[in-house]
Amino acid sequence: MVPICFAYDGKVFYTAVDQKPKRVTPERLARLRNIRAVPRVALLIDEYDEDWTQLWYILIHGKAKLIPKSAHAEHARAIRKLRAKYRQYAQGMLADDAPIIRITPKRTTSWGKI
């Protein structure tokens, strides 16, 4: 289980290996090795509120894939979406050549006031 920052384009989710300190190089990260070996993933998005009537979650089961370096347009689009959503990414925490993971939803489950 790894907390992620993500952007959604209406069809797929994108997440990146950003420039926060890591113990290993991006190529050796367990999450990337795991995706290459078994691309089935689950993405859990939730909202917490002190007013429990406002709680909700959505669980997305899908397939993850590292976007290849040859997919320049998709990679650039994902970087733009992530930088637009996260100020830290726009301020330099997301390199132009950051590894990008695409998550294609296959099944969703939800609960609460989404």
NORNOR-V596375 format. One record per backbone hydrogen bond with DSSP energy under -1.0 kcal/mol. NH is the residue of the N-H (numbers start at 0). CO is the residue of the C=O. If there is no record, write none. Layout:
{{NH;CO} {NH;CO}}
This chain:
{{6;13} {8;11} {12;102} {13;6} {14;100} {16;98} {18;92} {27;24} {28;25} {32;28} {33;29} {34;30} {35;31} {36;32} {37;33} {40;61} {42;59} {44;57} {46;55} {51;49} {53;50} {54;51} {55;46} {56;110} {57;44} {58;108} {59;42} {60;106} {61;40} {62;103} {63;38} {64;101} {66;99} {70;67} {71;69} {74;70} {75;71} {76;72} {77;73} {78;74} {79;75} {80;76} {81;77} {82;78} {83;79} {84;80} {85;81} {89;85} {90;86} {91;88} {92;87} {97;94} {100;14} {101;64} {102;12} {103;62} {105;60} {106;60} {108;58} {110;56} {112;54} {113;111}}
